[in-house]
Amino acid sequence: MSNIGQIHQSEYEIEDSRTQIVCAEAPGRIHFLGEEGQPQSAFFLSAAIDRYIRLAVSHRKDNSFRFYASDLGENKRSTVANVKYRREDRWANYLKTAIFVFLDHGIPMKGLNFSFCGDIPQNIGLASSVAIETAAAVALRALLKVQINDSELANKLCKTHANVFGKFTPLVDYQTCLMAKKDQFLVMDSFKRIQSPFSKYKFLLVDSHVPRTGAERELNSRRVDSLKGLKYLSKNHDGTAFKDFASNDLLEALGNFPEQIRRRTMHIVEEIHRVNDAAVSLERKDISAFAKTIFHSHESLRDLYEISCPEIDWLVKRAQEIEGAAGSRMTGLGFGGCIYAIIRKDLAEEYKKRLEEYERIFSFHPVIHEVKLASGAKVLHERKKVKAK
């Protein structure tokens, strides 16, 4: 990926050594389990990946905000007095989200220059927009010398994003982006870190390239059904969230539910248990048990929550056929998008070869990304301001 510091200096013609520039990076992330249900209270098994947004920020002498997306070759602008969400500003609104975090925190602010680039694959559920907001916030925290820890910053970004865009992004996305560690899984909501036992495996992301037409409407329908299921459960059992209900209680309580609501609710509660089971398997380095949990989760997404599709199922099935697979499942919102496959290194090429038939069968070309579990956001470089003599 390009040197964002050099890009920034060139774009804004910064030659004065007295100009402070802070560069930061923030990773994409994978949710291995647990993306459905109540994002505020559900369990997730997540990790950051070694694909990043890299960003540079520096002060201006006026009250303008200038934004530059180097990969797109696009510029946007605003001012301190008039900074606000604008639909036509698209990607720049994520940078504004970070600005709003510090304005709301009471930090006085003048003009700023931003530049960013990235290699996080787009539109397949790897949280590239969260990475943009987080990279900007981490860089601003250093530039403005604000004392705010990662946990507080994650909460502020999550709340500010909801206010700016009018829709909720799970807090776990920001927590993973900020606080992940290399070669470790994160278990939410207990915030437990578990060392990866997959040193002899590769993590492959396969973009199905299936267009997700109408997916948001279908997802909203499932969320409504799930909330109805939670309401039914709460009538006769103590609890206000899906995690409050055990499987045995659920099976007994779901007997009179409408079938569709029963399936959606069953998936969410059982997925919470799968997160716990997967965490235990990882701690014990029981790769076989972990793989079974992951494959069962995909089957549940297919049969109960019903957000998979034939193309996605085909990609997962090819991994399941390989004895050296440690699990494969769709990730992201569903109805297309992306799957991950954890394949033993000596068998990874065999899996890739099996995918050669995919395009002939479905007329979509799959794109494979090899990734590693990575650490969270950090400052890459800070060119200190040099005082004038």
N, C-alpha and C positions, 0 to 999 in steps of 0.2 A: 504494500500500500504506500502511496506517496507520502513524503515528509510534510506533515500538515503545517509545521512551523515555517518552512520555506515557502509553501503555498500562501500562507497568511501574509508573510512579509512582502511577497511579490504582489499579491492582490491589492494590498493597501499601501504599497510603495513606502514601507517602513524602513528607513535607513538610519534613523536616529537611535543610537545605542541606549539612550535614556528611556526609550519606550519599553515598558514591561510587557512581555508576552507569556501567557500560561498555556501550555498544551496538556490535554488530558485525553484518556480513552475510556470507553465503557463497552462491555461485551454484550453480545446477544445471549439468549438463554433458551434452554429446552425444558419443558415440563414433561417428565417421563411418565408421570401419573397425576391424575387429580385435577384436570382443568374444568370440570363441570361442577354444577351445584352452586353453593354460596361461596363466591370467591373470597369474601371477607372472613369466612370461618372454616372453609374446607381444608383438607390436608393436601399437600403437594409433595411430589418428589421431583426436585429441580436441580439444575446446574447451569453455570455460565459456560459459554463455548468460546473458542479462540477465533472468533470473528468480531470485529470491532467497529465502532464509530470513533474516529479521532478528530479532535476539535481544538482550535486555538482561539484565544480571546485576548483583546488588548483594549486599553482606554483610547478614547478619541478626545480631541480638544473642544468639540462642540457637543450638542445634546442629541445627536443622531444615533440610532442603532442601525448598523449595517450587517447584513447577513449574506454569506456566500457559501453555496453548495458546490464544491469544486467538481464532484462527479457529474453533476448536471450542467455545470457552467452557468448557473443562474444566480442572480442577485435579488435581494429584497431589502426593504428599508422601512424604518419607522422612527419615531422620536420618543424621548422620555415622556413628554406631555401627552402623546397620543397612542402609546403602545397598547394594543388590544388584539383580540382574535379577529382575523379577517380570513374568510374562506379562501380567497384568491391567493393568500400568502402560503397556503399548503404547508410545506415542510418547515417554514420559518416559524409557524405557530408553536412547534415543539421547543424551539430556542426561546421563544417568548415565555413559555411555561416556566423555564428555569429563571428567567428575569423576574417574573411575578413572585416566585418563591422568596427572593431576597427583598423585593419591594414590600411584600406583605410582612416580612420579618423586621421591617423598619430600617433597612439599610439604604442610605442615600446613594443615588446612582446618577452618573452623567453618561455621556455617550460611550458606546462600545462597538468594537468590530468583532465579528464572529466569522470563522471559516470552519468547514468540516468536510470530511470524506469518510468512506466506509466500505467494508466488504461483507456486511451481513446480508445474506440472501433475502430478498424482499417478498412480502405477501405470502409467506408460508408459515407464519406463526412463531417467529424467532425474536419478536419484541424489538425491532430496530428503532421504532419511535421512542420507546422507553430508553434505549441506549443513547439516542440523541439528547433527550432531556437530561439524562444522568450525566453524560459527559460535559454538557454545558454547565450543570449545577456544580460539579466537582471543580471545573476550571474557575468558575466565578467565586466559589468558596475560597480558593487560593488567592485569586486576584484581589478580592475585596477584603481578605483576611477576616473572614467570619468564623466565629467559634460555633460550629454545629456538627454534631456527630453523625455518622452514617445512618443510624436508626432514625434519628429525628429528620434527617434530610429525606429519607425514603418516605416517611409519613407525609411530609410537606409536599413532595412531588406528587404523590398519589392524590392528595386532596386538591391540589392546584390543578392537576390535569383534569379531574372531574369537573371543576368549576369552569375551566377554559373551554373544554370540548363538550361538556354536557353529557358525558358518559363515563362509566367507571372502568378503570384498569386495575386489576388486582394488585394489592400492596406487595404480594410476593414477587411480582415482576421487578419492582424497584429494589426490594431487599436482595434478591438474587443478583441483580446487576451491580449493586454496591458492595455486597458482603460475601460473595462466593469466594472459595479458595480453589487453587489448582488441584485437579485430580480428586475433588471431593463432591459428594452429593449433599444437597440441603433437604432436610425433611421439615416441612411446614405443616402445622403451625407451632410445632415444638422447637423449631430452629435448631435442630440437631445436625451436626456435620458428620458425615461418614466417609472414610477414605475409600476411594474406588478400588475394587479388586480386579479391574479389567486392564491390567498392564499388558496382557497378551492379546487384547482385543482392539478392534477399530470401531469407532462410532461413525456410522454413515447416515447422512440425511439424504433422502431421495425425494426430490420435488416431482410430484406426479404431473404437474402442468395441467391439471384438470381445472377448468374455470369454475369459480364458486358462485355461479349465478343463483340468486334467490336464497343464498345461505343464511343471511341475517334474519329473514322472515322465519325460516325454519327453526333457527336457533332460539328466537324469541318465543316461538310456540313451545319448545321444550322447556324453556325457563318457566313459562306460565304453568305448564303441567307439573314441573318439579315443585314450585311453590304451593300448588294445590295439594300435592302429596305431603309436603311438610306440614301444611295446615291440618290435614287429616290426622297425621301422626301425633301432632301436638294436642289434639283434642282429648286423647285418652292416655297419653303418656307424658311424663315429665321431660321437658326439653324444648328448646327454641331453635336449635340448629340440627342439621343432619348428623353431625358428629355425636350428638347426644343419644343416638339410637343404635342399639346393637342389632346384629343380623337376625338373631332369633326373635327378638321383639318385633322386628320389621316384618318377618315372614308371617307372624301371627296377626299383626295389625293390618296387613295389606290384603287380607282375604276378600274384603268387600269393596276394594278400590275399583274404579273403572280401569280396564286392562291397560290402556295407554299410560295413565298416570302411575299405575303399579310398576310398569317396566322402567319408566324414567326414574322413579324414586328408588327402585331396587338398584339400579346402576350406581346412583350417587352414593348411597349408603355402603354398598359393597366396595366401591372404589376407595372409600376412606379406609376400610379394612385392608384393602390391597396395598395402600401406601404403608401401613404398619407392617404388613407381611414382607413387603419388599425391603423395608429398612432392616428388619431382623435378618433377612437373607444376606444383605450386604454386609452387615456386621459379622456374620458367621462365615462370610466368603462362600456361601452356598449358591453358586452360579446357576445350578440346575433349578433350584427352587425359585430363584429370582426370575429366570426365564419363563417359567410356568405362570408366575403372577402377571408378568407383562403380556404374554400371549392371551391370558384369560381377560385382561383388561380390554384388549382390542376386540375380542369376541363380544364383550359386553357393550362396547361402543357400537358395534355392528348390529347386535340383536336386540338390545334393550334400549339404549339411548338413540340408536338409529341415525348416526351422523356420518357413517362411513359411506363408501361407494365401491362399485366393482373394481375400479382401477387401484384404489388404496388397498382393498382386500387382497388383490393379486400380488402387490408388492410385499405385503406382510407375509403372505403364504409362501413366497419364494424363500424368505428368510427362515420360516418355520421348518422348511424341508431340509435345511442344513443342520447337521448334528452339532456343529460348532457355533450355533447362534445362541446368544445369551438374551434373546428377547427382541421383539419388533412390534411396533404399535404406531398408529397415527398420532401426530402431535399437532397442536393448533386447533382451529375452530371446527374443522371437519368439512364434509362435502367436497372433498378434493384436498389440495394443499400437499402436505408433507408427511412422510413416515420416517421413523428412525429405525435403524437395525444395528445391533451390537453383535459383531461377527469376529470370530477368532482371526487373527492376522493372516494365518496361513490359508484361510478359506475365503478371505474377503474378495479376492479376484474371481473365485467361483461364483459368489453371489452376484457380483457385477455382470458376469457373463450370462447368468440366467435372466438378467433384465433386458438382454438384447431383443427378446421376443415382445417386450412390452409395447414398443412403438408399432410393430406390425399388427398387434391385436387391437390396440386402443387408439392408434393414430395420434398419440401424444408422445413427445420425446422426453424421457426422464432425465433429470440432471442430478448427479450424485456429488455431494459435498462431504469430504472427510473432515471431521472436527475432533478437537480434544477438549476435555473439561478444564476450564480456565479460571483465573482469579477475577475478582470484581474490578470496578472502576478505580482509576488512580491518576494522579498527575504524572505526566511523562517528562515534562521539562518546564522549567520556569526561568525565563531570562530576566534576571533581576534588574530593577531600575537603577541606572547609574546616575548619581547626582552630578549636576553641572558644577564645573570648577569655578 
